[in-house]
Structures are given as structure tokens and as C-alpha cells.
């Protein structure tokens, strides 16, 4: 099973839950040239949403967020896996992490509909280096 793994920084931005807020944040970042590897949004209480932003370029995101007055929490570290969508692809990755005694405390993934997938792995900071080594990065 072919896949690549890379280290990635991510940031949280907590924003008001209102129509168009996500659009405004994402369009402001794109106007400033920020390329995103991934983004998630989840509710975090009444009328608040937490965006988790995975930039291709951490320094550029920080600059763009500061210019747009978007408060960021981070950077935090995760691993991004991209590969061929095959039965058992994620099991193989989790086997390597299990063999290295790494606990995955959260993850999210999606098949792209064209034969590939993307998968974000969150591990505890104290296990990050061990996880990266187990996955060959």
C-alpha cells in the first residue's frame, strides 16, 4: 500500500457561529495566498465554532491571520497521511503506531473518490516524535 506521511502544524481559531463566518475566514486567508492542507469546523459551545486550520506554510498563515485579526491558538503538531485508497490502508498505519506504543487520541480522514485518501493523526505531544519515527518521517 503506497502512502506518504508528513509532519504538519495546525492552529485553532474560535469564531462566532454565524452565516458566512467560515467563508470570511477562508477567503481572507486565500486572498493572502495561504494554501490549506486541511480544515475542520466543530461547534464549541453556544454560538461558537472552532476552526482547525492546517496550513501548507505556517509562517504565511501566522502573517495572514495577524493581518486579518484572526486570533490563532498554536502551532500544534499532527501527522498527515495521503495514499492509495485500499482495504486495510488505515489498519496498516495504526499497526505501526501500535507497535511503537503510540496512542492515537484523535484522527479524521476522507477518501477522495478518485482512489486516494487523506488522514490526519493527532497524538500526544510527548509521543509525537515516536509516532513520526514509526511512520518513517
C-alpha positions as CSV (number, residue, x, y, z in Angstrom):
1,X,0.0,0.0,0.0
2,X,1.6,3.2,-1.1
3,X,1.3,6.3,1.1
4,X,3.3,9.3,2.3
5,X,3.4,10.8,5.7
6,X,4.4,14.4,6.6
7,X,4.6,16.4,9.7
8,X,2.2,19.4,9.9
9,X,1.4,22.3,12.1
10,X,-2.2,23.2,12.9
11,X,-3.9,26.1,14.6
12,X,-7.3,26.7,16.2
13,X,-9.4,29.8,15.5
14,X,-12.5,30.1,17.5
15,X,-15.1,32.2,15.7
16,X,-18.7,33.3,16.1
17,X,-21.2,30.8,14.8
18,X,-23.0,32.9,12.1
19,X,-23.7,32.5,8.4
20,X,-20.7,33.5,6.4
21,X,-18.1,33.4,9.1
22,X,-16.3,30.4,7.7
23,X,-16.4,32.0,4.3
24,X,-14.9,35.2,5.5
25,X,-12.0,33.5,7.4
26,X,-11.2,31.2,4.5
27,X,-11.5,33.8,1.8
28,X,-9.3,36.2,3.8
29,X,-6.6,33.5,4.1
30,X,-6.9,32.6,0.4
31,X,-6.6,36.2,-0.6
32,X,-3.3,36.4,1.2
33,X,-2.0,33.3,-0.5
34,X,-2.4,30.8,2.3
35,X,-2.8,27.2,0.9
36,X,-4.6,24.9,3.3
37,X,-3.8,21.2,3.5
38,X,-7.0,20.6,5.6
39,X,-9.6,22.4,7.7
40,X,-12.2,21.2,10.1
41,X,-15.0,23.0,11.9
42,X,-16.8,21.9,15.1
43,X,-19.1,23.6,17.5
44,X,-17.6,24.5,20.9
45,X,-20.4,25.8,22.9
46,X,-23.3,28.2,22.3
47,X,-22.7,30.3,19.2
48,X,-19.0,29.5,18.8
49,X,-17.2,27.3,16.2
50,X,-13.7,26.1,16.3
51,X,-11.8,26.0,13.0
52,X,-8.8,23.8,12.9
53,X,-6.5,25.1,10.2
54,X,-3.7,23.0,8.6
55,X,-1.6,25.4,6.5
56,X,1.0,24.4,3.9
57,X,3.1,27.3,5.2
58,X,3.0,28.0,8.9
59,X,4.7,31.4,8.7
60,X,2.4,32.6,5.9
61,X,-0.7,31.6,7.9
62,X,0.6,33.4,11.0
63,X,1.2,36.6,9.0
64,X,-2.1,36.4,7.2
65,X,-4.1,35.8,10.4
66,X,-2.4,38.7,12.2
67,X,-3.1,41.0,9.2
68,X,-6.8,39.9,9.3
69,X,-7.1,40.0,13.1
70,X,-7.8,36.3,13.3
71,X,-6.6,35.0,16.7
72,X,-4.9,31.7,16.4
73,X,-4.0,29.1,19.1
74,X,-1.0,27.1,18.0
75,X,1.0,25.8,16.4
76,X,0.2,22.2,17.4
77,X,1.6,19.2,15.7
78,X,-0.1,16.4,13.7
79,X,0.7,13.9,11.0
80,X,-0.9,13.8,7.6
81,X,-1.0,10.6,5.7
82,X,-2.0,10.6,2.0
83,X,-2.1,7.4,-0.1
84,X,-3.9,4.9,-2.2
85,X,-7.4,4.1,-1.0
86,X,-7.2,0.3,-0.4
87,X,-8.9,-2.0,2.0
88,X,-6.8,-2.0,5.2
89,X,-4.8,1.1,4.4
90,X,-5.5,2.7,7.8
91,X,-5.1,-0.5,9.6
92,X,-1.5,-0.7,8.4
93,X,-0.8,2.8,9.7
94,X,-2.4,2.1,13.1
95,X,-0.4,-1.2,13.3
96,X,2.9,0.7,13.0
97,X,1.7,3.2,15.7
98,X,0.5,0.4,18.0
99,X,3.9,-1.4,17.6
100,X,5.6,1.8,18.7
101,X,3.3,2.0,21.7
102,X,1.7,5.3,20.4
103,X,-1.9,6.2,21.3
104,X,-3.8,8.0,18.6
105,X,-6.1,10.3,20.6
106,X,-8.0,11.6,17.5
107,X,-8.0,11.2,13.8
108,X,-10.0,12.2,10.8
109,X,-9.9,11.0,7.2
110,X,-11.6,11.0,3.9
111,X,-11.4,9.1,0.6
112,X,-11.2,11.4,-2.3
113,X,-13.4,9.4,-4.7
114,X,-10.5,9.1,-7.2
115,X,-8.6,6.3,-5.5
116,X,-6.8,8.2,-2.8
117,X,-7.3,9.3,0.8
118,X,-6.1,11.8,3.3
119,X,-5.8,11.1,7.0
120,X,-4.9,13.4,9.9
121,X,-3.5,11.8,13.0
122,X,-3.3,13.5,16.4
123,X,-1.1,12.1,19.1
124,X,0.0,13.5,22.5
125,X,3.0,15.9,22.3
126,X,5.2,13.5,24.3
127,X,4.5,10.8,21.7
128,X,4.9,12.9,18.6
129,X,8.5,12.0,17.7
130,X,7.9,8.3,18.4
131,X,4.9,8.4,16.1
132,X,6.7,10.2,13.4
133,X,9.6,7.8,13.6
134,X,7.2,4.8,13.5
135,X,5.7,6.2,10.2
136,X,9.1,7.0,8.7
137,X,9.2,10.8,9.0
